[in-house]
């Protein structure tokens, strides 16, 4: 019997094509409900997912034939990695595939915020020509603090080097990564000196509400915040309070703590006042979780996954 792989989420077809060339039977089952997947998961050697399906311990126990799970993207929070390891199920992700997209998106968000591009565009379309109101500030000379120095943090640091900025980086689980261009620092040093703080952390219990009231209070000077990682790493109400107190000068957010699990929508019926205040602010620029969502990254995510899977066969 051929090796069987279930595609639970849609990904670039290059992954399916490459697996089929290696003799895998690939079943495209992206419209199944979770309960339907649970009933058949025991028939598969491999599974390809993005975000909508959660491989918890209960599901993994039923996946009696499963040897690997491939997650198209960086975050692995929808897989119980401890349970998977106990069951000898390999888990692959592909942060290499969208690191360039995320880094470029961060730059785009920040430059847009600094230069009021979104507001200025809307005003010109309304016949308004308000130059002084839209006077921008320059990135050159600023100190940028990166929290998390994995694929995304490193990709952003690379792109920032041409802007004449000072780059600080903090990573609780890494050391010895500093260079002439990037200074490795403690969290307190980063909070003391950064004009801009960009979050590049995976979502875990440890990073839930990583940026909260206390985090903002610990920053020694007013700063701009970028979050292209996970929405629940930032406490929205704390950000709103920080903006009101002018401790946070502005924010670039590609993610929201109120996103659904699959990142496909916001919970419109349950949006609190904090979110209403956030979207009313002209000091905030928002995008719908698309930082890593480019034409190029779509293919690269699948290509890197294919390489990793096939390297194990």
Backbone as CSV, one residue per row, in Angstrom:
resi,resn,N_x,N_y,N_z,CA_x,CA_y,CA_z,C_x,C_y,C_z
1,UNK,0.849,-1.191,0.000,0.000,0.000,0.000,0.884,1.240,0.000
2,UNK,0.497,2.229,-0.766,1.299,3.439,-0.871,1.248,4.240,0.425
3,UNK,2.279,5.039,0.635,2.336,5.914,1.800,1.301,7.017,1.622
4,UNK,0.502,7.248,2.654,-0.626,8.172,2.524,-0.401,9.442,3.347
5,UNK,-0.731,10.582,2.721,-0.620,11.887,3.365,-1.962,12.598,3.252
6,UNK,-2.429,13.176,4.347,-3.650,13.950,4.324,-3.309,15.439,4.361
7,UNK,-3.869,16.184,3.418,-3.733,17.638,3.394,-4.981,18.220,4.052
8,UNK,-4.821,18.718,5.270,-5.949,19.248,6.035,-6.192,20.712,5.700
9,UNK,-5.148,21.425,5.334,-5.238,22.829,4.916,-4.676,22.966,3.507
10,UNK,-5.103,24.000,2.820,-4.569,24.257,1.486,-3.170,24.867,1.598
11,UNK,-2.268,24.387,0.764,-0.911,24.917,0.674,-0.549,24.967,-0.808
12,UNK,0.613,25.527,-1.105,1.029,25.589,-2.503,1.137,24.161,-3.059
13,UNK,0.632,23.920,-4.274,0.609,22.560,-4.829,1.976,21.929,-5.050
14,UNK,3.038,22.709,-4.976,4.368,22.128,-5.188,4.689,21.073,-4.134
15,UNK,4.124,21.213,-2.936,4.376,20.208,-1.899,3.721,18.881,-2.278
16,UNK,2.491,18.941,-2.707,1.785,17.727,-3.134,2.494,17.081,-4.320
17,UNK,2.911,17.887,-5.269,3.575,17.369,-6.462,4.879,16.662,-6.106
18,UNK,5.665,17.248,-5.229,6.952,16.655,-4.874,6.773,15.373,-4.052
19,UNK,5.779,15.365,-3.182,5.528,14.154,-2.396,5.039,13.009,-3.283
20,UNK,4.191,13.348,-4.245,3.681,12.308,-5.155,4.811,11.718,-5.990
21,UNK,5.780,12.530,-6.366,6.922,12.015,-7.124,7.747,11.024,-6.301
22,UNK,7.651,11.164,-4.981,8.376,10.258,-4.089,7.545,9.053,-3.678
23,UNK,6.359,8.907,-4.311,5.551,7.724,-4.069,4.484,7.859,-3.003
24,UNK,4.264,9.073,-2.509,3.208,9.280,-1.529,1.845,9.396,-2.216
25,UNK,0.830,8.861,-1.603,-0.554,9.110,-2.028,-1.044,10.320,-1.240
26,UNK,-1.354,11.412,-1.927,-1.740,12.650,-1.270,-3.241,12.876,-1.400
27,UNK,-3.936,12.910,-0.278,-5.380,13.118,-0.256,-5.679,14.544,0.184
28,UNK,-6.259,15.296,-0.746,-6.582,16.710,-0.512,-7.944,16.765,0.187
29,UNK,-7.940,16.955,1.526,-9.147,16.835,2.334,-9.413,18.124,3.112
30,UNK,-9.240,19.253,2.466,-9.245,20.534,3.174,-10.631,20.986,3.622
31,UNK,-11.673,20.346,3.144,-13.023,20.754,3.523,-13.630,19.906,4.635
32,UNK,-12.884,18.951,5.138,-13.412,18.092,6.195,-13.526,18.846,7.522
33,UNK,-14.529,18.476,8.307,-14.683,19.016,9.650,-13.737,18.268,10.585
34,UNK,-13.379,18.884,11.707,-12.457,18.227,12.643,-12.890,16.826,13.048
35,UNK,-14.166,16.628,13.297,-14.634,15.306,13.709,-14.448,14.274,12.599
36,UNK,-14.551,14.724,11.342,-14.339,13.815,10.212,-12.859,13.459,10.071
37,UNK,-11.995,14.438,10.321,-10.551,14.178,10.277,-10.168,13.192,11.371
38,UNK,-10.740,13.393,12.538,-10.450,12.511,13.673,-10.777,11.051,13.353
39,UNK,-11.836,10.847,12.580,-12.276,9.487,12.256,-11.331,8.768,11.296
40,UNK,-10.603,9.521,10.466,-9.778,8.881,9.440,-8.279,9.081,9.631
41,UNK,-7.885,9.880,10.620,-6.466,10.233,10.753,-5.589,9.004,10.981
42,UNK,-6.163,7.934,11.514,-5.401,6.713,11.756,-4.937,6.015,10.491
43,UNK,-5.429,6.459,9.330,-5.056,5.832,8.061,-3.819,6.481,7.422
44,UNK,-3.287,7.540,8.045,-2.283,8.343,7.355,-0.920,8.317,8.041
45,UNK,0.102,8.331,7.175,1.487,8.370,7.624,1.960,9.800,7.819
46,UNK,1.390,10.734,7.044,1.774,12.141,7.131,0.571,13.043,7.090
47,UNK,0.720,14.245,7.661,-0.362,15.230,7.647,0.225,16.607,7.370
48,UNK,-0.467,17.375,6.520,-0.054,18.735,6.190,-1.123,19.692,6.703
49,UNK,-0.699,20.664,7.496,-1.637,21.613,8.092,-1.112,23.041,7.984
50,UNK,-2.010,23.986,8.246,-1.604,25.371,8.516,-2.031,25.699,9.952
51,UNK,-3.217,26.266,10.117,-3.594,26.716,11.452,-4.951,26.238,11.942
52,UNK,-5.826,25.822,11.057,-7.213,25.612,11.475,-7.423,24.347,12.298
53,UNK,-6.531,23.356,12.164,-6.720,22.082,12.842,-5.698,21.930,13.957
54,UNK,-6.143,21.452,15.118,-5.266,21.299,16.268,-4.958,19.832,16.515
55,UNK,-3.680,19.505,16.472,-3.229,18.162,16.805,-2.938,18.109,18.308
56,UNK,-3.979,17.852,19.107,-3.764,17.707,20.538,-3.452,16.245,20.859
57,UNK,-3.218,15.965,22.128,-2.822,14.613,22.532,-3.881,13.578,22.169
58,UNK,-5.149,13.954,22.285,-6.247,13.035,21.975,-6.216,12.617,20.509
59,UNK,-6.030,13.573,19.615,-5.977,13.276,18.186,-4.734,12.468,17.851
60,UNK,-3.617,12.852,18.448,-2.362,12.155,18.160,-2.426,10.688,18.565
61,UNK,-3.119,10.399,19.646,-3.267,9.004,20.074,-4.042,8.182,19.048
62,UNK,-4.967,8.831,18.357,-5.763,8.137,17.349,-5.014,7.992,16.023
63,UNK,-3.958,8.810,15.860,-3.191,8.785,14.608,-2.141,7.678,14.687
64,UNK,-2.602,6.457,14.680,-1.734,5.317,14.970,-0.636,5.086,13.942
65,UNK,-0.841,5.544,12.709,0.155,5.343,11.653,1.011,6.590,11.397
66,UNK,0.693,7.672,12.092,1.304,8.966,11.767,2.793,8.989,12.115
67,UNK,3.599,9.384,11.137,5.040,9.502,11.337,5.494,10.954,11.339
68,UNK,4.723,11.824,10.665,5.142,13.218,10.628,3.958,14.160,10.386
69,UNK,4.126,15.393,10.876,3.180,16.488,10.641,3.971,17.640,10.056
70,UNK,3.495,18.193,8.958,4.155,19.334,8.314,3.269,20.562,8.459
71,UNK,3.769,21.566,9.140,3.024,22.799,9.377,3.563,23.882,8.446
72,UNK,2.743,24.323,7.497,3.149,25.363,6.557,3.132,26.706,7.272
73,UNK,4.309,27.166,7.669,4.429,28.399,8.435,5.424,28.210,9.558
74,UNK,5.470,29.190,10.448,6.464,29.159,11.523,5.911,28.604,12.825
75,UNK,4.757,29.101,13.256,4.220,28.745,14.563,3.791,27.290,14.650
76,UNK,4.017,26.690,15.807,3.684,25.275,16.026,2.712,25.119,17.197
77,UNK,2.011,26.204,17.557,1.174,26.154,18.754,-0.057,25.262,18.612
78,UNK,-0.398,24.886,17.378,-1.549,23.996,17.207,-1.159,22.518,17.156
79,UNK,0.061,22.223,17.580,0.519,20.830,17.709,1.021,20.624,19.138
80,UNK,0.546,19.570,19.785,1.080,19.204,21.102,2.429,18.528,20.869
81,UNK,3.486,19.318,20.923,4.820,18.829,20.570,5.341,17.796,21.563
82,UNK,4.946,17.920,22.812,5.387,16.959,23.822,4.777,15.586,23.534
83,UNK,3.457,15.581,23.258,2.781,14.317,22.943,3.322,13.716,21.655
84,UNK,3.572,14.569,20.675,4.098,14.087,19.393,5.469,13.420,19.579
85,UNK,6.310,14.028,20.387,7.640,13.465,20.621,7.553,12.097,21.291
86,UNK,6.643,11.964,22.252,6.463,10.685,22.940,6.030,9.590,21.973
87,UNK,5.268,9.986,20.952,4.753,9.029,19.979,5.681,8.883,18.771
88,UNK,6.853,9.519,18.834,7.844,9.474,17.742,7.291,10.029,16.435
89,UNK,6.483,11.070,16.549,5.956,11.760,15.369,6.811,13.001,15.126
90,UNK,7.453,13.063,13.983,8.271,14.226,13.649,7.382,15.400,13.261
91,UNK,7.792,16.593,13.677,7.023,17.798,13.356,7.919,18.781,12.609
92,UNK,7.478,19.159,11.424,8.241,20.080,10.586,7.485,21.407,10.463
93,UNK,8.210,22.504,10.451,7.632,23.789,10.072,8.552,24.445,9.046
94,UNK,8.184,25.632,8.597,8.976,26.240,7.517,9.110,27.753,7.686
95,UNK,9.689,28.189,8.810,9.874,29.630,9.006,10.802,30.262,7.976
96,UNK,11.655,29.433,7.360,12.529,29.967,6.306,11.714,30.486,5.116
97,UNK,10.509,29.931,4.950,9.714,30.255,3.775,9.095,31.631,3.787
98,UNK,8.772,32.150,4.982,8.131,33.471,4.995,8.909,34.528,5.772
99,UNK,10.149,34.234,6.121,10.934,35.220,6.872,11.165,36.497,6.069
100,UNK,11.409,36.366,4.767,11.644,37.552,3.938,10.377,38.401,3.839
101,UNK,9.255,37.742,3.673,7.982,38.463,3.582,7.691,39.210,4.874
102,UNK,7.903,38.548,6.015,7.634,39.187,7.302,8.548,40.394,7.511
103,UNK,9.815,40.230,7.202,10.768,41.330,7.384,10.399,42.535,6.529
104,UNK,10.063,42.302,5.282,9.684,43.403,4.398,8.397,44.066,4.868
105,UNK,7.455,43.249,5.367,6.194,43.807,5.845,6.426,44.708,7.063
106,UNK,7.318,44.283,7.950,7.653,45.119,9.105,8.174,46.487,8.668
107,UNK,9.084,46.470,7.715,9.622,47.738,7.200,8.510,48.581,6.596
108,UNK,7.646,47.944,5.811,6.542,48.674,5.185,5.606,49.295,6.199
109,UNK,5.240,48.523,7.228,4.361,49.050,8.267,4.994,50.241,8.970
110,UNK,6.260,50.093,9.343,6.923,51.141,10.105,7.077,52.423,9.292
111,UNK,7.498,52.307,8.047,7.637,53.495,7.200,6.281,54.149,6.940
112,UNK,5.260,53.316,6.794,3.921,53.860,6.586,3.450,54.625,7.809
113,UNK,3.694,54.081,8.997,3.296,54.769,10.223,4.088,56.063,10.406
114,UNK,5.399,55.986,10.224,6.246,57.162,10.413,5.882,58.294,9.455
115,UNK,5.408,57.953,8.274,5.141,58.967,7.245,3.656,59.172,6.963
116,UNK,2.803,58.614,7.827,1.346,58.812,7.738,0.800,58.469,6.347
117,UNK,1.338,57.425,5.733,0.970,57.124,4.348,-0.489,56.717,4.198
118,UNK,-0.994,55.936,5.127,-2.393,55.498,5.028,-3.336,56.685,5.169
119,UNK,-3.097,57.506,6.166,-3.954,58.674,6.375,-3.829,59.666,5.218
120,UNK,-2.605,59.918,4.795,-2.401,60.870,3.704,-3.069,60.421,2.421
121,UNK,-3.006,59.131,2.125,-3.657,58.595,0.938,-5.159,58.856,0.973
122,UNK,-5.774,58.570,2.113,-7.218,58.778,2.235,-7.594,60.251,2.128
123,UNK,-6.769,61.120,2.695,-7.069,62.553,2.645,-6.974,63.103,1.222
124,UNK,-5.939,62.703,0.500,-5.803,63.172,-0.883,-6.986,62.703,-1.724
125,UNK,-7.445,61.472,-1.502,-8.606,60.964,-2.233,-9.877,61.761,-1.928
126,UNK,-9.874,62.434,-0.773,-11.021,63.267,-0.397,-10.820,64.733,-0.783
127,UNK,-9.730,65.005,-1.519,-9.466,66.359,-1.958,-8.743,67.209,-0.937
128,UNK,-8.192,66.587,0.097,-7.472,67.321,1.141,-5.967,67.237,0.873
129,UNK,-5.279,68.367,1.066,-3.848,68.444,0.782,-3.167,69.011,2.031
130,UNK,-3.022,68.162,3.058,-2.607,68.615,4.379,-1.160,68.221,4.627
131,UNK,-0.253,69.043,4.195,1.158,68.686,4.241,1.731,68.729,5.654
132,UNK,1.491,69.800,6.387,2.071,69.907,7.727,1.532,68.830,8.666
133,UNK,0.251,68.547,8.547,-0.360,67.500,9.386,0.310,66.152,9.152
134,UNK,0.822,65.938,7.960,1.398,64.651,7.594,2.925,64.677,7.506
135,UNK,3.537,65.609,8.197,5.000,65.639,8.256,5.486,64.379,8.976
136,UNK,6.406,63.662,8.346,6.850,62.389,8.906,8.097,62.496,9.766
137,UNK,8.540,61.365,10.262,9.812,61.277,10.970,10.662,60.229,10.268
138,UNK,11.972,60.313,10.463,12.898,59.434,9.757,13.312,58.248,10.615
139,UNK,13.555,57.143,9.947,14.021,55.937,10.615,15.497,56.058,10.985
140,UNK,16.259,56.761,10.175,17.694,56.906,10.412,17.958,57.498,11.796
141,UNK,18.900,56.893,12.500,19.279,57.391,13.811,18.505,56.784,14.965
142,UNK,17.461,56.030,14.661,16.660,55.408,15.708,17.328,54.121,16.205
143,UNK,16.936,53.700,17.398,17.381,52.425,17.957,16.224,51.444,17.897
144,UNK,16.454,50.334,17.220,15.404,49.334,17.010,15.713,48.114,17.868
145,UNK,14.756,47.721,18.707,14.930,46.556,19.557,14.123,45.379,19.050
146,UNK,14.791,44.256,18.849,14.137,43.042,18.368,14.036,42.054,19.518
147,UNK,12.828,41.609,19.821,12.643,40.598,20.868,12.330,39.273,20.187
148,UNK,13.281,38.350,20.283,13.234,37.104,19.524,14.168,37.238,18.336
149,UNK,15.170,36.364,18.263,16.154,36.491,17.187,16.287,35.171,16.432
150,UNK,15.124,34.660,16.013,15.089,33.501,15.141,15.094,33.943,13.691
151,UNK,14.425,33.171,12.846,14.418,33.481,11.418,13.857,34.867,11.133
152,UNK,12.741,35.227,11.790,12.088,36.502,11.500,12.910,37.675,12.020
153,UNK,13.375,37.570,13.260,14.175,38.645,13.818,15.447,38.883,13.032
154,UNK,16.106,37.804,12.620,17.336,37.951,11.845,17.074,38.567,10.475
155,UNK,15.967,38.173,9.848,15.650,38.719,8.524,15.366,40.216,8.608
156,UNK,14.672,40.638,9.681,14.403,42.067,9.840,15.692,42.827,10.127
157,UNK,16.556,42.259,10.965,17.833,42.916,11.266,18.648,43.140,9.991
158,UNK,18.629,42.156,9.121,19.376,42.276,7.856,18.877,43.463,7.040
159,UNK,17.572,43.623,6.986,17.010,44.703,6.167,17.151,46.074,6.818
160,UNK,17.206,46.108,8.126,17.335,47.381,8.829,18.728,47.987,8.674
161,UNK,19.719,47.164,8.343,21.099,47.637,8.342,21.358,48.746,7.333
162,UNK,20.532,48.854,6.323,20.723,49.918,5.338,20.089,51.239,5.719
163,UNK,19.434,51.296,6.865,18.696,52.501,7.250,19.450,53.395,8.238
164,UNK,20.662,53.012,8.611,21.420,53.846,9.531,20.857,53.834,10.936
165,UNK,20.398,52.681,11.392,19.840,52.557,12.735,20.777,51.735,13.623
166,UNK,20.541,51.810,14.925,21.200,50.920,15.877,20.254,49.758,16.153
167,UNK,20.773,48.544,16.042,19.923,47.362,16.209,20.320,46.631,17.480
168,UNK,19.345,46.461,18.362,19.508,45.668,19.575,18.661,44.411,19.445
169,UNK,19.123,43.311,20.012,18.342,42.073,19.942,18.430,41.325,21.265
170,UNK,17.281,40.818,21.689,17.215,40.004,22.899,16.515,38.696,22.580
171,UNK,17.116,37.598,23.010,16.499,36.284,22.863,16.826,35.481,24.112
172,UNK,15.800,35.140,24.870,15.984,34.437,26.144,16.676,33.098,25.975
173,UNK,16.506,32.480,24.810,17.009,31.125,24.602,18.225,31.054,23.692
174,UNK,18.833,32.211,23.409,20.036,32.219,22.573,21.083,33.124,23.199
175,UNK,22.318,32.837,22.902,23.392,33.732,23.307,24.547,33.604,22.327
176,UNK,25.369,34.624,22.305,26.532,34.600,21.421,26.221,34.916,19.974
177,UNK,25.070,35.560,19.717,24.692,35.845,18.329,24.990,37.285,17.907
178,UNK,25.536,38.088,18.800,25.814,39.480,18.458,26.856,39.612,17.364
179,UNK,26.746,40.679,16.596,27.689,40.979,15.516,28.020,42.463,15.566
180,UNK,28.813,42.905,14.617,29.107,44.340,14.527,27.854,45.144,14.219
181,UNK,26.894,44.502,13.573,25.674,45.203,13.170,24.528,45.056,14.171
182,UNK,24.542,43.977,14.947,23.451,43.693,15.875,24.030,43.457,17.259
183,UNK,23.608,44.262,18.241,24.110,44.121,19.601,23.183,43.221,20.405
184,UNK,23.724,42.155,20.954,22.967,41.248,21.817,22.838,41.883,23.200
185,UNK,21.606,42.012,23.695,21.386,42.723,24.955,20.382,41.971,25.831
186,UNK,20.324,42.365,27.088,19.293,41.877,28.002,17.980,42.568,27.672
187,UNK,16.885,42.021,28.172,15.592,42.648,27.950,15.542,44.040,28.565
188,UNK,16.108,44.197,29.746,16.068,45.510,30.402,16.857,46.545,29.608
189,UNK,17.984,46.146,29.020,18.754,47.096,28.207,17.990,47.468,26.954
190,UNK,17.322,46.486,26.363,16.510,46.774,25.181,15.382,47.741,25.532
191,UNK,14.731,47.511,26.658,13.621,48.382,27.066,14.112,49.781,27.442
192,UNK,15.345,49.891,27.862,15.879,51.192,28.257,16.241,52.066,27.067
193,UNK,16.556,51.444,25.931,17.165,52.218,24.844,16.389,52.243,23.528
194,UNK,15.370,51.430,23.366,14.728,51.289,22.054,13.728,52.398,21.756
195,UNK,13.815,52.915,20.531,12.790,53.822,20.009,11.659,53.028,19.365
196,UNK,12.008,51.850,18.854,11.046,50.937,18.222,11.312,49.551,18.785
197,UNK,10.249,48.834,19.157,10.372,47.454,19.633,9.539,46.562,18.732
198,UNK,10.169,45.528,18.190,9.478,44.607,17.275,9.475,43.209,17.883
199,UNK,8.293,42.605,17.954,8.113,41.309,18.597,8.222,40.186,17.563
200,UNK,9.088,39.205,17.856,9.278,38.046,16.970,9.347,36.771,17.812
201,UNK,8.267,36.504,18.529,8.216,35.379,19.459,7.184,34.356,19.023
202,UNK,7.453,33.080,19.275,6.407,32.074,19.079,5.353,32.250,20.165
203,UNK,4.154,31.737,19.918,3.115,31.842,20.943,3.144,30.611,21.836
204,UNK,3.380,30.828,23.121,3.384,29.774,24.129,2.736,30.334,25.388
205,UNK,2.583,29.506,26.394,2.075,30.003,27.676,2.984,31.107,28.208
206,UNK,4.274,30.967,27.973,5.241,31.944,28.460,5.101,33.298,27.762
207,UNK,4.709,33.291,26.498,4.630,34.549,25.749,3.214,35.113,25.663
208,UNK,2.256,34.471,26.323,0.904,35.036,26.364,0.959,36.381,27.095
209,UNK,0.459,37.427,26.442,0.497,38.789,26.988,1.922,39.191,27.388
210,UNK,2.870,38.820,26.564,4.265,39.197,26.806,4.384,40.716,26.939
211,UNK,3.686,41.419,26.030,3.641,42.877,26.131,2.351,43.245,26.859
212,UNK,2.505,43.623,28.110,1.362,44.008,28.930,1.672,45.343,29.610
213,UNK,0.893,45.704,30.621,1.100,46.986,31.302,2.500,47.073,31.912
214,UNK,2.961,45.972,32.519,4.266,45.997,33.167,5.397,46.119,32.159
215,UNK,5.275,45.415,31.033,6.285,45.518,29.982,6.410,46.973,29.523
216,UNK,5.288,47.606,29.284,5.306,48.991,28.803,5.870,49.924,29.868
217,UNK,5.494,49.685,31.120,6.011,50.514,32.214,7.521,50.382,32.351
218,UNK,8.065,49.210,32.025,9.503,48.975,32.152,10.317,49.632,31.049
219,UNK,9.670,50.111,30.006,10.374,50.813,28.928,10.679,52.235,29.402
220,UNK,11.925,52.642,29.250,12.381,53.888,29.852,12.019,55.140,29.067
221,UNK,11.667,54.971,27.809,11.276,56.136,27.020,10.135,55.756,26.091
222,UNK,9.387,56.730,25.600,8.289,56.417,24.674,8.819,55.678,23.447
223,UNK,8.036,54.731,22.945,8.509,53.893,21.856,7.362,53.519,20.919
224,UNK,7.741,53.049,19.743,6.803,52.491,18.770,6.868,50.964,18.866
225,UNK,5.742,50.315,18.648,5.664,48.868,18.783,5.267,48.226,17.460
226,UNK,5.942,47.128,17.104,5.573,46.325,15.934,5.267,44.915,16.415
227,UNK,4.141,44.364,15.982,3.855,42.948,16.265,3.370,42.265,14.999
228,UNK,4.225,41.394,14.459,3.864,40.565,13.303,3.938,39.091,13.685
229,UNK,3.972,38.800,14.995,4.149,37.425,15.462,2.800,36.779,15.746
230,UNK,2.325,36.877,16.982,1.031,36.324,17.366,0.263,37.358,18.174
231,UNK,-1.026,37.451,17.896,-1.844,38.491,18.500,-1.897,38.426,20.007
232,UNK,-1.969,37.211,20.548,-2.131,37.059,21.992,-0.831,37.283,22.771
233,UNK,0.246,37.603,22.089,1.455,38.029,22.784,1.367,39.483,23.223
234,UNK,0.366,40.180,22.743,0.161,41.592,23.075,-1.211,41.776,23.715
235,UNK,-1.245,42.364,24.885,-2.496,42.676,25.565,-3.022,43.994,25.013
236,UNK,-4.110,43.936,24.282,-4.622,45.109,23.568,-4.961,46.247,24.519
237,UNK,-5.595,45.933,25.633,-5.981,46.984,26.576,-4.751,47.714,27.118
238,UNK,-3.646,46.982,27.301,-2.411,47.615,27.769,-1.854,48.553,26.707
239,UNK,-1.926,48.138,25.449,-1.471,48.993,24.355,-2.307,50.268,24.276
240,UNK,-3.625,50.133,24.385,-4.508,51.297,24.323,-4.174,52.279,25.455
241,UNK,-3.950,51.753,26.640,-3.585,52.609,27.770,-2.235,53.277,27.531
242,UNK,-1.299,52.512,26.953,0.010,53.072,26.649,-0.045,54.183,25.623
243,UNK,-0.904,54.017,24.639,-1.096,55.065,23.630,-1.707,56.317,24.252
244,UNK,-2.692,56.111,25.109,-3.361,57.249,25.749,-2.390,58.029,26.633
245,UNK,-1.476,57.306,27.277,-0.501,57.948,28.161,0.723,58.460,27.407
246,UNK,0.759,58.233,26.095,1.864,58.627,25.230,3.171,57.925,25.601
247,UNK,3.050,56.789,26.294,4.221,55.950,26.546,4.504,55.115,25.307
248,UNK,3.443,54.746,24.587,3.569,54.122,23.272,3.193,55.185,22.240
249,UNK,4.113,55.488,21.345,3.904,56.565,20.378,3.091,56.117,19.169
250,UNK,3.099,54.817,18.913,2.378,54.286,17.766,2.593,52.789,17.694
251,UNK,1.768,52.117,16.905,1.874,50.665,16.809,1.596,50.198,15.390
252,UNK,2.346,49.194,14.972,2.164,48.519,13.687,1.762,47.079,13.994
253,UNK,0.540,46.711,13.682,0.025,45.405,14.081,-0.489,44.635,12.880
254,UNK,0.113,43.481,12.655,-0.391,42.576,11.611,-1.264,41.493,12.222
255,UNK,-1.290,41.417,13.532,-2.019,40.359,14.228,-2.845,40.971,15.352
256,UNK,-3.882,40.247,15.766,-4.761,40.723,16.833,-5.044,39.595,17.812
257,UNK,-5.135,39.921,19.076,-5.462,38.892,20.064,-6.875,38.367,19.880
258,UNK,-7.675,39.049,19.060,-9.066,38.648,18.860,-9.280,37.852,17.572
259,UNK,-8.180,37.462,16.917,-8.289,36.587,15.751,-8.815,35.221,16.158
260,UNK,-9.456,34.545,15.208,-9.860,33.163,15.445,-8.629,32.274,15.387
261,UNK,-8.773,31.036,15.816,-7.668,30.082,15.840,-7.004,29.938,14.480
262,UNK,-7.807,29.948,13.413,-7.274,29.747,12.070,-6.769,31.036,11.436
263,UNK,-6.842,32.145,12.180,-6.381,33.442,11.699,-7.174,33.940,10.484
264,UNK,-8.364,33.370,10.255,-9.121,33.728,9.061,-10.062,34.909,9.283
265,UNK,-10.365,35.217,10.529,-11.288,36.330,10.785,-11.157,36.807,12.218
266,UNK,-11.816,37.921,12.486,-11.932,38.424,13.845,-13.272,37.974,14.415
267,UNK,-13.336,37.850,15.733,-14.596,37.504,16.378,-15.439,38.774,16.498
268,UNK,-16.113,39.110,15.420,-16.794,40.406,15.331,-17.823,40.625,16.431
269,UNK,-18.444,39.532,16.872,-19.482,39.653,17.888,-18.903,39.873,19.287
270,UNK,-17.603,39.668,19.436,-17.034,39.693,20.780,-15.916,40.728,20.929
271,UNK,-15.848,41.682,20.037,-14.765,42.656,20.102,-14.998,43.630,21.257
272,UNK,-14.054,43.714,22.187,-14.222,44.585,23.355,-13.926,46.045,23.040
273,UNK,-14.129,46.880,24.036,-13.905,48.307,23.867,-12.458,48.608,23.521
274,UNK,-11.538,47.814,24.064,-10.120,48.050,23.778,-9.835,47.992,22.285
275,UNK,-10.468,47.051,21.586,-10.242,46.956,20.147,-10.895,48.129,19.418
276,UNK,-12.062,48.540,19.877,-12.719,49.700,19.272,-11.845,50.944,19.418
277,UNK,-11.231,51.108,20.570,-10.329,52.242,20.790,-9.106,52.143,19.896
278,UNK,-8.624,50.922,19.716,-7.431,50.711,18.896,-7.666,51.126,17.446
279,UNK,-8.787,50.670,16.876,-9.026,50.952,15.458,-9.418,52.414,15.223
280,UNK,-9.772,53.116,16.298,-10.111,54.541,16.157,-8.872,55.425,16.186
281,UNK,-7.717,54.852,16.553,-6.503,55.640,16.718,-5.765,55.831,15.396
282,UNK,-5.340,57.052,15.128,-4.538,57.299,13.926,-3.055,57.068,14.201
283,UNK,-2.755,56.572,15.397,-1.370,56.228,15.748,-1.111,54.736,15.563
284,UNK,-2.073,54.056,14.967,-1.977,52.612,14.781,-2.210,52.271,13.315
285,UNK,-1.373,51.410,12.762,-1.599,50.906,11.412,-1.776,49.396,11.508
286,UNK,-2.782,48.889,10.795,-3.189,47.494,10.923,-3.155,46.778,9.578
287,UNK,-2.869,45.477,9.622,-3.030,44.634,8.438,-3.550,43.276,8.905
288,UNK,-4.217,42.520,8.015,-4.966,41.323,8.420,-4.147,40.021,8.431
289,UNK,-3.113,39.977,9.245,-2.257,38.794,9.381,-1.732,38.329,8.015
290,UNK,-1.102,39.245,7.314,-0.593,38.946,5.970,0.911,39.219,5.846
291,UNK,1.591,39.434,6.965,3.021,39.763,6.885,3.807,38.689,6.151
292,UNK,3.458,37.438,6.384,4.172,36.350,5.708,3.442,35.803,4.510
293,UNK,2.509,36.557,3.965,1.508,36.063,3.012,1.758,36.650,1.634
294,UNK,2.902,36.345,1.048,3.212,36.861,-0.277,3.130,35.755,-1.324
295,UNK,3.134,36.157,-2.571,3.146,35.183,-3.671,4.364,34.277,-3.549
296,UNK,5.506,34.899,-3.243,6.738,34.126,-3.163,6.765,33.209,-1.935
297,UNK,6.306,33.720,-0.795,6.367,32.903,0.426,5.427,31.712,0.343
298,UNK,4.330,31.857,-0.364,3.374,30.757,-0.517,4.069,29.522,-1.092
299,UNK,4.897,29.740,-2.104,5.622,28.616,-2.705,6.794,28.181,-1.832
300,UNK,7.511,29.143,-1.270,8.692,28.796,-0.479,8.332,27.987,0.761
301,UNK,7.200,28.305,1.392,6.777,27.546,2.569,6.645,26.062,2.247
302,UNK,6.034,25.780,1.098,5.858,24.381,0.692,7.162,23.747,0.235
303,UNK,8.008,24.507,-0.409,9.290,23.965,-0.883,10.180,23.556,0.275
304,UNK,10.266,24.407,1.296,11.082,24.062,2.454,10.528,22.841,3.176
305,UNK,9.202,22.755,3.280,8.607,21.579,3.908,8.935,20.312,3.120
306,UNK,8.810,20.395,1.808,9.120,19.234,0.968,10.557,18.779,1.184
307,UNK,11.480,19.733,1.245,12.886,19.384,1.476,13.062,18.639,2.795
308,UNK,12.426,19.140,3.830,12.596,18.544,5.160,11.971,17.143,5.228
309,UNK,10.814,16.990,4.634,10.160,15.672,4.654,10.970,14.663,3.861
310,UNK,11.353,15.073,2.666,12.046,14.131,1.789,13.465,13.816,2.283
311,UNK,14.056,14.728,3.056,15.376,14.438,3.645,15.304,13.289,4.647
312,UNK,14.096,12.987,5.118,13.925,11.929,6.109,13.489,10.603,5.475
313,UNK,13.473,10.562,4.129,13.084,9.322,3.430,14.175,8.908,2.457
